[in-house]
Amino acid sequence: MKHIFIINPSAGKKRSTQALVDNIQALDLPYEITFTGEPGDARRTAREAAASGDPVRIYACGGDGTLNEVVNGAAGFDNAAVTNVPTGTGNDFLKIFGRENKSRFTDLNALSKGPQAAMDLIDCNGMLGLDIVCVGLDSRIAVDKDKYNSLPLVSGMGAYVLSLLANVIFKSIAQPTVVDCGDLHFNGETTIVCVCSGRYYGGGFMPVGDNMPDDGLLETLIVRKVSRTTFFRLVSKYAAGKYRDYPELIWYRQGHPVIIQGQKELVAVVDGEPLRARELTIRLSDKKINFFYPEGLNYRPRT
């Protein structure tokens, strides 16, 4: 079996790339190392490796964006499996295996021998996602957070918090939309539309805590227009998956495609990657992706 390591040298600390290469070279297995130089490189490399037809394990070495590209390249190929070696700031999908277990994915020897599972994928206007697609305030926060990552002593969750404050205090929280999801047809202002296959996004928000990434069902939350006071009162509850406590503000639907239309261009974020369009169709993809992980970890919800 081939092991392809796709490294984003821009992710993580400056010296982390060489340390990662040293760890790969110490492995007793056939490997190849490639480096990304521009957007799309990881996707192209993953597609070429998967399309060869040979059994292959592909390691997305970077953050959520690198993983998203690799997933889009290898989706639908049964001979290929992917994983995420976390050298980025987010790595939200890995939190499904336990927030405390992120470092387990840096043990390359154990990771290379780990089990794999066929995961569902979300299709948003043709762009695939493994984790969560969001549209609205949270997507604008995600897009703007990169402005704050470059500030001294600010990274990860801190950048999200600063972006959240800037978008809530100085900009309009809600936007006019038409949303269709199953039996729901809504024409009005929405704050957030969040479609989940995984559980975490935004540096640690967990809108649907009992969601399963391989059950063939997408979970959708639609947050109506709320005031700034209400938003700040409820944001921690939303982040902790307490949507059931607020049915008058947060509508929940399961297993249906979502169509969102905006008066202006909408910003969607697919596993951390932005996508802009006036109309978005979000559905369960016909394709799946094999995802491998260290032995002993479990992605099922804890009871």
BELPEGI-V671677 format. One record per backbone hydrogen bond with DSSP energy under -0.5 kcal/mol. CO is the residue of the C=O (numbers start at 1). NH is the residue of the N-H. E is the energy in kcal/mol with one decimal. If there is no record, write none. Layout:
# BELPEGI-V671677
co=CO nh=NH e=E
co=CO nh=NH e=E
This chain:
# BELPEGI-V671677
co=2 nh=57 e=-2.5
co=3 nh=5 e=-0.6
co=3 nh=32 e=-2.2
co=4 nh=6 e=-0.7
co=4 nh=59 e=-3.2
co=5 nh=7 e=-0.7
co=5 nh=34 e=-2.8
co=6 nh=61 e=-2.9
co=7 nh=9 e=-0.9
co=7 nh=36 e=-2.5
co=8 nh=11 e=-1.6
co=13 nh=16 e=-1.1
co=13 nh=17 e=-0.5
co=14 nh=17 e=-0.5
co=15 nh=19 e=-1.5
co=16 nh=20 e=-2.2
co=17 nh=21 e=-2.4
co=18 nh=22 e=-2.4
co=19 nh=23 e=-1.9
co=20 nh=24 e=-2.3
co=21 nh=25 e=-2.5
co=22 nh=26 e=-0.9
co=24 nh=27 e=-1.8
co=27 nh=29 e=-1.0
co=30 nh=3 e=-1.1
co=32 nh=5 e=-3.2
co=34 nh=7 e=-3.1
co=38 nh=41 e=-2.0
co=40 nh=44 e=-2.3
co=41 nh=45 e=-2.5
co=42 nh=46 e=-2.3
co=43 nh=47 e=-2.4
co=44 nh=48 e=-2.3
co=45 nh=49 e=-2.2
co=46 nh=50 e=-2.5
co=47 nh=51 e=-2.8
co=48 nh=52 e=-0.7
co=49 nh=52 e=-0.5
co=50 nh=53 e=-1.4
co=55 nh=2 e=-1.9
co=56 nh=81 e=-1.7
co=57 nh=4 e=-2.8
co=58 nh=60 e=-0.6
co=58 nh=83 e=-1.6
co=59 nh=6 e=-2.7
co=59 nh=61 e=-1.0
co=60 nh=62 e=-1.1
co=60 nh=85 e=-2.0
co=61 nh=8 e=-2.7
co=62 nh=87 e=-1.3
co=62 nh=88 e=-1.3
co=63 nh=67 e=-2.0
co=64 nh=68 e=-2.4
co=65 nh=69 e=-2.0
co=66 nh=70 e=-2.1
co=67 nh=71 e=-2.7
co=68 nh=72 e=-2.3
co=69 nh=73 e=-1.7
co=70 nh=74 e=-2.2
co=71 nh=75 e=-1.6
co=74 nh=77 e=-1.7
co=76 nh=78 e=-0.7
co=77 nh=80 e=-1.3
co=79 nh=56 e=-2.1
co=80 nh=290 e=-0.5
co=81 nh=58 e=-3.2
co=82 nh=292 e=-2.4
co=83 nh=60 e=-2.6
co=84 nh=86 e=-0.8
co=85 nh=62 e=-1.3
co=85 nh=87 e=-1.0
co=92 nh=95 e=-1.3
co=93 nh=96 e=-1.8
co=94 nh=97 e=-2.0
co=95 nh=98 e=-1.9
co=98 nh=101 e=-2.2
co=99 nh=102 e=-0.8
co=101 nh=104 e=-1.2
co=101 nh=105 e=-0.5
co=102 nh=105 e=-1.6
co=103 nh=106 e=-1.8
co=104 nh=107 e=-1.1
co=106 nh=108 e=-1.4
co=107 nh=111 e=-2.6
co=108 nh=112 e=-2.4
co=109 nh=113 e=-0.8
co=110 nh=113 e=-0.5
co=111 nh=114 e=-1.3
co=115 nh=293 e=-2.1
co=117 nh=119 e=-0.7
co=117 nh=291 e=-2.8
co=119 nh=289 e=-1.9
co=121 nh=285 e=-2.9
co=122 nh=124 e=-0.6
co=122 nh=129 e=-2.3
co=123 nh=125 e=-0.6
co=123 nh=283 e=-2.3
co=124 nh=127 e=-2.2
co=127 nh=124 e=-3.1
co=129 nh=122 e=-3.2
co=131 nh=197 e=-2.9
co=131 nh=198 e=-2.7
co=132 nh=271 e=-2.3
co=133 nh=195 e=-3.3
co=134 nh=269 e=-2.3
co=135 nh=193 e=-2.3
co=136 nh=140 e=-2.2
co=137 nh=141 e=-2.2
co=138 nh=142 e=-2.2
co=139 nh=143 e=-2.2
co=140 nh=144 e=-2.2
co=141 nh=145 e=-1.5
co=143 nh=146 e=-0.7
co=144 nh=147 e=-1.8
co=145 nh=148 e=-1.3
co=145 nh=149 e=-1.1
co=146 nh=150 e=-0.6
co=148 nh=151 e=-1.4
co=151 nh=154 e=-1.8
co=155 nh=158 e=-1.7
co=156 nh=159 e=-0.6
co=156 nh=160 e=-1.4
co=157 nh=161 e=-2.3
co=158 nh=162 e=-2.2
co=159 nh=163 e=-2.3
co=160 nh=164 e=-2.7
co=161 nh=165 e=-2.5
co=162 nh=166 e=-2.3
co=163 nh=167 e=-2.4
co=164 nh=168 e=-2.3
co=165 nh=169 e=-2.5
co=166 nh=170 e=-1.8
co=167 nh=171 e=-0.7
co=175 nh=190 e=-2.3
co=176 nh=263 e=-0.9
co=177 nh=188 e=-2.3
co=178 nh=261 e=-2.4
co=179 nh=186 e=-2.7
co=180 nh=259 e=-2.4
co=181 nh=184 e=-2.1
co=183 nh=185 e=-0.5
co=184 nh=181 e=-2.4
co=186 nh=179 e=-3.0
co=186 nh=188 e=-0.6
co=188 nh=177 e=-3.1
co=189 nh=225 e=-1.3
co=190 nh=175 e=-2.0
co=191 nh=137 e=-3.0
co=192 nh=223 e=-3.2
co=193 nh=135 e=-2.5
co=194 nh=196 e=-0.5
co=194 nh=221 e=-2.7
co=195 nh=133 e=-2.7
co=196 nh=219 e=-2.2
co=201 nh=204 e=-1.4
co=201 nh=205 e=-2.2
co=205 nh=201 e=-2.0
co=208 nh=211 e=-1.1
co=212 nh=215 e=-0.8
co=213 nh=120 e=-3.1
co=218 nh=255 e=-3.1
co=219 nh=196 e=-3.4
co=220 nh=253 e=-2.2
co=221 nh=194 e=-2.8
co=221 nh=223 e=-0.5
co=222 nh=224 e=-0.6
co=222 nh=251 e=-2.7
co=223 nh=191 e=-3.0
co=223 nh=192 e=-1.2
co=227 nh=231 e=-2.7
co=228 nh=232 e=-2.5
co=229 nh=233 e=-1.5
co=230 nh=234 e=-2.0
co=231 nh=235 e=-2.2
co=234 nh=238 e=-2.7
co=235 nh=239 e=-2.5
co=236 nh=240 e=-1.0
co=237 nh=242 e=-2.6
co=238 nh=241 e=-1.7
co=239 nh=206 e=-2.9
co=242 nh=245 e=-1.7
co=243 nh=246 e=-1.8
co=244 nh=247 e=-0.5
co=246 nh=249 e=-1.6
co=246 nh=250 e=-2.8
co=249 nh=224 e=-2.5
co=249 nh=251 e=-0.5
co=251 nh=222 e=-2.5
co=253 nh=220 e=-3.1
co=257 nh=182 e=-0.5
co=258 nh=282 e=-3.3
co=259 nh=180 e=-2.4
co=260 nh=280 e=-2.8
co=261 nh=178 e=-2.3
co=266 nh=268 e=-0.6
co=266 nh=277 e=-1.8
co=267 nh=136 e=-1.0
co=268 nh=275 e=-2.6
co=269 nh=134 e=-1.9
co=269 nh=271 e=-0.7
co=270 nh=273 e=-1.9
co=273 nh=270 e=-3.3
co=275 nh=268 e=-3.4
co=277 nh=266 e=-2.9
co=278 nh=262 e=-2.4
co=280 nh=260 e=-2.7
co=280 nh=282 e=-0.6
co=281 nh=125 e=-2.0
co=281 nh=283 e=-0.5
co=282 nh=258 e=-3.1
co=283 nh=123 e=-3.4
co=287 nh=121 e=-0.5
co=288 nh=76 e=-2.7
co=289 nh=119 e=-3.2
co=290 nh=82 e=-3.1
co=291 nh=117 e=-2.2
co=294 nh=297 e=-1.7
